[in-house]
Amino acid sequence: MRSIWSGAISFGLIYIPVKLFSGSEQQELDFDMLRKGDLCPIRYVRVCESDGEEVEYKDIVKGYQFRKGDYVVVTNEDFKAAAPKKTQTIEIVAFIKESEVDAKLLEKPYFLEPVKGAARAYALLREALKRTGKVAVAKYVLRTRERMCLLRPEDDMIVLLQMRWASEVRNPEGLELPPEKEVEKKELDMAVRLVDQMTETFDPNEYTDTYTETLRKFIEDKAAGKVKEPEEEEAIPSEVTDLFAKLRESLEMAEAKK
């Protein structure tokens, strides 16, 4: 596994040098864009606006437009020089209960590994989090952008959970949502029974991406010349009718499955 960032966790006056590793990976299939007539691959090019010529990647720099038509070139060294401490540290700003965090704010997991000589300080922070039952709220800079995160102990590791800023979560105002009075008591009682019947201990390993695997198999069959008739699409009802009867039928199915 290759680290994508290195720096240090700032914990009071303690610095814990660490490496950051991505804790997730994409499982989706990779598709190329082709011209319909002859299946020729389409190449996306970087073109200069003024003369239309293609620009090689090595000749591209980042620029900030401080006035219309006027740019200042900003290098990777400039990003670091602007705030060297921010680009090198994961700064813990508070400790909180994890239950206080809105799940909509959580975005992506990363793994933190101590560098040589930092194991004792790393273990100290990890065990302090375990003992107190808290997680750490921290800020760090990754790829020129400041981010917020949670540091959470997990077995022998500290996991960094990248978060969205609260301002990035959209306000649901304007959605047409049904009021509580829309719910009838007998239907709610039946729905609660169904929830209880379908409640189990969560094991993420039991859930797999079956759609991608089915799609991969379909593509492989198509490449081998095996033509499969498309399954008849089941219409999704636009309106839920006879709600109580559907709840009762669902409950019977859940009970039979148990």
C-alpha positions as CSV (number, residue, x, y, z in Angstrom):
1,M,0.0,0.0,0.0
2,R,1.4,3.4,-1.0
3,S,1.0,6.5,1.2
4,I,-0.5,9.6,-0.3
5,W,0.6,12.1,2.4
6,S,3.0,12.4,5.2
7,G,3.1,14.8,8.1
8,A,2.2,14.7,11.8
9,I,-0.8,14.7,14.1
10,S,-0.7,17.8,16.3
11,F,-2.0,16.8,19.8
12,G,-1.4,19.7,22.2
13,L,2.3,20.1,22.2
14,I,2.9,16.5,21.0
15,Y,3.6,15.8,17.3
16,I,3.0,12.3,16.0
17,P,4.7,11.8,12.6
18,V,2.4,9.7,10.4
19,K,1.7,8.5,6.9
20,L,-1.7,8.7,5.3
21,F,-3.1,5.8,3.2
22,S,-6.4,5.7,1.3
23,G,-8.8,3.4,3.1
24,S,-11.1,2.8,0.2
25,E,-11.0,2.0,-3.5
26,Q,-13.3,2.1,-6.5
27,Q,-14.9,-1.2,-7.6
28,E,-16.9,0.1,-10.6
29,L,-16.1,-1.0,-14.1
30,D,-14.0,1.2,-16.3
31,F,-15.5,2.3,-19.6
32,D,-13.9,4.0,-22.6
33,M,-15.7,6.5,-24.8
34,L,-15.9,5.4,-28.5
35,R,-17.1,6.8,-31.8
36,K,-20.3,5.0,-32.6
37,G,-19.6,4.3,-36.3
38,D,-16.3,2.5,-36.0
39,L,-15.7,2.1,-32.2
40,C,-12.6,4.3,-32.5
41,P,-11.5,5.5,-29.0
42,I,-12.1,9.1,-28.2
43,R,-9.1,11.0,-26.9
44,Y,-9.6,14.1,-24.7
45,V,-7.0,16.7,-25.3
46,R,-5.9,19.9,-23.5
47,V,-6.2,22.8,-25.9
48,C,-5.0,26.4,-25.7
49,E,-8.0,28.8,-26.0
50,S,-6.1,31.4,-28.0
51,D,-4.5,29.3,-30.8
52,G,-6.3,25.9,-30.5
53,E,-3.0,24.0,-30.2
54,E,-2.7,20.9,-27.9
55,V,-0.7,21.5,-24.7
56,E,1.5,18.8,-23.2
57,Y,0.8,18.1,-19.6
58,K,4.4,19.0,-18.7
59,D,3.8,22.5,-20.0
60,I,0.7,23.1,-17.9
61,V,0.8,25.2,-14.7
62,K,-1.8,26.4,-12.2
63,G,-2.8,30.0,-12.4
64,Y,-5.0,32.3,-10.3
65,Q,-6.9,35.0,-12.1
66,F,-6.6,38.0,-9.7
67,R,-7.9,40.5,-12.4
68,K,-9.8,39.7,-15.6
69,G,-7.1,38.4,-18.0
70,D,-4.3,38.7,-15.5
71,Y,-2.9,35.5,-13.9
72,V,-0.3,34.7,-11.3
73,V,1.3,31.2,-11.6
74,V,1.1,29.2,-8.3
75,T,3.4,26.2,-7.9
76,N,3.3,23.3,-5.4
77,E,6.1,25.0,-3.5
78,D,3.9,28.1,-3.2
79,F,1.0,26.1,-1.7
80,K,3.4,24.8,0.9
81,A,5.1,28.1,1.6
82,A,1.8,29.9,2.1
83,A,1.0,27.9,5.3
84,P,3.8,25.4,5.9
85,K,2.4,24.2,9.3
86,K,-1.1,23.6,7.8
87,T,0.3,21.5,4.9
88,Q,2.3,19.3,7.3
89,T,0.0,18.7,10.2
90,I,-3.3,17.1,11.2
91,E,-4.3,19.6,13.9
92,I,-6.6,18.2,16.6
93,V,-8.9,21.0,17.7
94,A,-11.4,19.2,19.9
95,F,-12.5,15.8,21.3
96,I,-16.2,14.9,21.0
97,K,-18.6,12.0,21.2
98,E,-18.9,10.3,17.8
99,S,-22.7,10.2,18.2
100,E,-22.7,14.0,17.9
101,V,-21.6,13.9,14.3
102,D,-24.2,14.0,11.5
103,A,-23.6,11.0,9.2
104,K,-24.1,13.4,6.2
105,L,-20.8,15.0,7.1
106,L,-18.7,11.8,6.7
107,E,-17.1,11.4,3.4
108,K,-14.1,9.0,3.0
109,P,-11.8,6.8,5.2
110,Y,-8.0,6.9,5.4
111,F,-5.6,4.9,7.5
112,L,-2.9,6.5,9.6
113,E,0.5,4.7,10.2
114,P,3.2,6.0,12.6
115,V,6.6,6.6,11.1
116,K,9.7,5.0,12.7
117,G,10.2,6.4,16.2
118,A,6.5,7.6,16.6
119,A,4.9,4.3,17.7
120,R,4.7,5.2,21.4
121,A,3.1,8.6,20.8
122,Y,0.7,7.1,18.3
123,A,-0.3,4.3,20.7
124,L,-0.8,6.9,23.5
125,L,-3.3,8.9,21.4
126,R,-5.1,5.7,20.3
127,E,-5.5,4.3,23.8
128,A,-6.6,7.7,25.2
129,L,-9.3,7.8,22.6
130,K,-10.4,4.3,23.5
131,R,-10.3,5.0,27.2
132,T,-12.4,8.1,27.0
133,G,-14.8,6.8,24.2
134,K,-14.1,10.0,22.3
135,V,-13.1,10.9,18.7
136,A,-10.9,13.8,17.7
137,V,-12.0,16.6,15.4
138,A,-9.1,17.8,13.4
139,K,-8.2,19.9,10.3
140,Y,-5.6,19.2,7.7
141,V,-4.6,20.2,4.1
142,L,-4.7,17.7,1.3
143,R,-4.2,18.5,-2.3
144,T,-4.2,22.3,-1.7
145,R,-7.6,22.2,0.1
146,E,-8.2,22.4,3.9
147,R,-10.4,19.6,5.2
148,M,-12.1,18.6,8.4
149,C,-11.8,15.1,9.7
150,L,-12.4,12.7,12.7
151,L,-9.7,10.6,14.2
152,R,-11.1,7.4,15.5
153,P,-9.4,4.3,17.1
154,E,-10.0,1.0,15.5
155,D,-8.2,-2.0,16.9
156,D,-4.5,-1.1,16.7
157,M,-5.0,1.7,14.2
158,I,-6.1,5.3,14.1
159,V,-8.6,5.9,11.2
160,L,-9.0,9.3,9.7
161,L,-12.5,9.9,8.5
162,Q,-12.6,12.8,6.0
163,M,-15.6,15.1,6.5
164,R,-17.5,17.7,4.6
165,W,-17.8,21.2,5.9
166,A,-21.3,21.9,7.2
167,S,-21.6,24.6,4.5
168,E,-21.2,21.8,1.8
169,V,-24.3,19.9,3.0
170,R,-27.3,21.3,1.1
171,N,-30.4,22.7,2.9
172,P,-33.4,20.4,2.2
173,E,-35.7,23.5,2.3
174,G,-38.2,23.4,-0.5
175,L,-38.8,19.6,-0.6
176,E,-42.4,18.5,-0.4
177,L,-42.4,16.2,2.6
178,P,-45.4,14.5,4.2
179,P,-46.4,15.5,7.8
180,E,-46.6,13.1,10.7
181,K,-50.4,13.2,10.6
182,E,-50.3,11.3,7.3
183,V,-49.4,8.1,9.2
184,E,-52.2,5.9,10.5
185,K,-51.6,4.1,13.9
186,K,-52.4,0.6,12.6
187,E,-50.0,1.0,9.7
188,L,-47.3,2.4,12.0
189,D,-47.7,-0.5,14.4
190,M,-47.4,-3.0,11.5
191,A,-44.3,-1.1,10.1
192,V,-42.6,-1.2,13.6
193,R,-43.2,-5.0,13.7
194,L,-41.7,-5.3,10.3
195,V,-38.6,-3.2,11.4
196,D,-38.2,-5.4,14.5
197,Q,-38.5,-8.6,12.4
198,M,-35.9,-7.4,9.9
199,T,-33.5,-6.1,12.6
200,E,-30.1,-8.0,12.8
201,T,-26.5,-7.3,13.7
202,F,-24.8,-5.4,10.9
203,D,-21.9,-7.1,9.2
204,P,-20.6,-5.1,6.2
205,N,-18.9,-8.2,4.7
206,E,-22.3,-9.7,4.0
207,Y,-23.1,-6.9,1.5
208,T,-21.5,-7.0,-1.9
209,D,-21.9,-5.0,-5.1
210,T,-24.0,-7.6,-7.0
211,Y,-24.9,-5.1,-9.8
212,T,-21.3,-4.6,-10.9
213,E,-20.6,-8.4,-11.0
214,T,-23.8,-9.0,-12.9
215,L,-22.9,-6.3,-15.4
216,R,-19.4,-7.7,-15.8
217,K,-20.8,-11.2,-16.5
218,F,-23.2,-9.7,-19.1
219,I,-20.4,-7.8,-20.9
220,E,-18.2,-11.0,-20.9
221,D,-21.1,-13.0,-22.4
222,K,-21.7,-10.3,-25.0
223,A,-18.0,-10.3,-25.9
224,A,-18.2,-14.1,-26.3
225,G,-21.2,-13.8,-28.6
226,K,-23.7,-15.0,-26.1
227,V,-26.8,-12.9,-26.8
228,K,-29.1,-12.6,-23.8
229,E,-32.6,-11.4,-24.1
230,P,-33.2,-8.4,-21.9
231,E,-35.3,-9.2,-18.8
232,E,-38.7,-7.5,-18.8
233,E,-38.5,-4.4,-16.8
234,E,-40.7,-4.4,-13.7
235,A,-42.6,-1.2,-13.5
236,I,-42.1,0.7,-10.3
237,P,-45.5,1.9,-9.0
238,S,-45.8,5.6,-8.9
239,E,-48.3,5.4,-6.0
240,V,-48.4,3.1,-2.9
241,T,-51.9,1.7,-2.6
242,D,-53.3,-0.8,-0.1
243,L,-50.5,0.0,2.3
244,F,-51.7,-2.1,5.2
245,A,-52.0,-5.2,3.0
246,K,-48.5,-4.7,1.6
247,L,-47.1,-4.3,5.2
248,R,-48.8,-7.5,6.3
249,E,-47.5,-9.4,3.3
250,S,-44.0,-8.1,3.9
251,L,-44.1,-9.1,7.6
252,E,-45.2,-12.6,6.6
253,M,-42.3,-12.9,4.2
254,A,-39.8,-11.6,6.9
255,E,-41.1,-14.0,9.4
256,A,-40.8,-16.9,7.0
257,K,-37.3,-15.9,6.2
258,K,-36.3,-15.8,9.9
